[in-house]
Amino acid sequence: MDQKTTIGNFEAACILLNLVSTKIILDFPRTASEDAGTAAWIMILLDSAVVYLLFLLITRMYKKFAGKDLLDVSEKALGKTGKTVFGIIYLAQFMYVTSIVLRQFAEDIKVISLSTTPVSIVILMFSAGMIVGAWLGLEAVSRLHVLAVPILAIAYILILLFNIPRYDVTRLSPWLGLGVEALAVKGVFNLSYFSELVALFFLMPFLKKEKNFGEVGRYGIFFSGLFLVLSTLCYLMAYQYPTSTEFFLPVYQMARAIKIGRFFARIEAAFILIWASCAFLYLSSCLYFITYIFQRAFDLKYRKPLIAPFIVLIFTLSLVPENLYSALQAEMQIYRIFAWIISFIFPIIILAIASFRARLRSKREEVSSQ
Amino acid sequence: MSQGLKTVLVICLSVTMLFTSGCFDASEPDDMAYVVALGLDRETGGNLMITLLLAVPIAVGVGPESGEIENSTNIITVAAPTILGGINVIDSMISKRVNFSHAKLVVISKELAEQGVEKFINTFIRFREFRPDTYLGITEGSAEEFLKLSKPVLEYNPSKHFELIMESFAYTGFSNGSTIEEFYSKMESTCGEPVAVLLDISPIQEVRDLTELLKDFSNRNDEVLEGDYTAGEMPVVYENKIRQMGSAVFRGDKMAGVLTGRETLYYLMVSGKLGDVYYTLPDLNEGSGNMPEIKDYITLRLSQARKPEISVTIKENIPEVRIKILLEGDIVAITGRNDYSTGDALKMLEEHASEYIKEKVVSFMEKTRDEFKSDICFIGKHVKKTFLFWEDWLKFNWPEKYEKARLNVDLEVKIRRPGIMVKQIPEMD
């Protein structure tokens, strides 16, 4: 049974880090520079700080409910209906982001490597990996994260380091980019870059040290924030604004540009390996969470039979966008606008109501006992 | 899951991986025609003339066996409205599929460059087969002719031949090593303009032609030293007729003029890209030998002691540019009888070199400002960093301001070593 599975804090932090940071190898540095120009890195730094503060608040509120996932808390707050409603909301969020990211990965791999392979075949290949991950469960997925995430992080840092000769700090000027207003307004929507942190609230029952979930989240936010800021900063130092808004896969572009002597070049071939590994880890974790949330929301006994119908749904949904740009738009124009509300505001509301009702209940018990 | 089932699953997966790896995107290197260089000309009907210099791998040599230089490349020219349209035509008639992943050089004719290169550069940046480090050159004449006459002489591998030639700017300073990605980035920049490598075909066939050419130069007032030429004017007799010297200067995507080899060296100095180059300057005491008509020269090996410091202040809407360059060098040759290896003579040489190079750098900078109206040294980025908001920077309109800039150059040469001689004793008359 999945409920008996336990994972360590480091494993949980690795899952969070990969879930939040995978977007770096997709389009993140470009979209950030589209939003705030040369000050994109400042926007992401501020976003990281805000997310950190929000998380501290959530951690304080969650203390009473340590060991319970967000759906348990919603049940405490709003009863069975609340649990089902929020279950559906989070399920929809994960379904939406997974299908779009799956399509993006497939389209990206078509552009950079498998140019004549039909996109459906590429999606199918990723789906096979997702099924294996979700089937083997959280323990296998988390252990694989522990093995892969440090290697992927080192490989990514190497790409940034090899680009050092191309960095020019003056490319970050004008320092406040598209203006304070753009930083503030877009910054709020871009809190959604951290939306996958909500996964931590579903990992709660599996943590070996339930009380330390705050630490897991803080490490996850710190390192993912660090990677997001670094990626934007380095990308903007290598490609000045507005050229930085043109490249479809910024990190791939940076990997392509690496040339150390005549021998050490074309390392983007290695990049594709890093890239596919991140994709498999991200997508299989997401499929796991989708089946887990559905199982919990509807109090089902088994999770594994849900894998087949959900992978068919995700596969179909991922083919809905007409083209690559529509898939990107679906993420930039829709997901980013609402995801931060679902990931940070809803948990705060749920926790506030649950705490309030718990207090009422305890007062009522006190009165009745007197 | 039982052990047997696991084994079967692993075997099935391994076999599937083995046999499906090349389902759609299989490509045999043997089935590809690798482009070494691409040339673009304007055809009279409005089409593009696309010339490909293809590598013939078997002639380049296999393993330890040496190849045949003469047959190592193959040339093909097609007229089409777009580059990739032309490639399609070529693909339909040769036995292999054209591939650009090993292309080293893109040559565009001056005629096309003057009309604007944005539409071509876009293809090179967007199409993933082109590498970002492919060099970009502008030829005064036809790109097709240029590629036709290019033949590797000291190198079997045509790809390496082009790469080595283009990289030579690091030790000659006569070119700039501009790549398509660098060019594109600069072309789109709001604080500077791009340059490309200047290429040409030499009209010189024998030593007699060379003398004729030099006669033209001797009529000029200025002293003509090595590198004071553009690619087509180089006084060289050599089997390979293609030449690389100087830079093609752009304003936006349109070519605005050319720099000679020496001017390109000053461009590298101001931009902080100077490698380790030989630099000749006239001796302080001209004609000190027995024959006063023969001038004496000193050759230094120069390099940048540190990156140039550039500061810009805006006074009454006019930029006041201050460039501080610190060079260091070794004495590698003195043709005269004076010894500058030590003491006061060394100090004199340092002052002389500083003054001489400074004068040339100022004249080069003035040329970029007055003649080309193009900030190729990216002085603008030092102004841009004083701005907070993008909108304000765009309104400031740097390209317009650069045309009125006041240029001050502060240049110092430090001679660190006198070569492997510490003194020079003149021959007794």
Interface residues (C-beta under 8 A of the other chain):
Chain A: G37 T38 V111 I112 S113 L114 S115 T116 T117 P118 I121 D168 T170 R171 S173 P174 W175 L176 G177 L178 G179 Y239 Q240 Y241 P242 T243 Q253 R256 A257 K259 R262 A265 R266
Chain B: C23 F24 D25 R128 R131 P132 D133 K160 E163 E181 Y184 S185 E188 S189 K381 H382 K384 K385 T386 F387 L388 F389 W390 E391 D392 W393
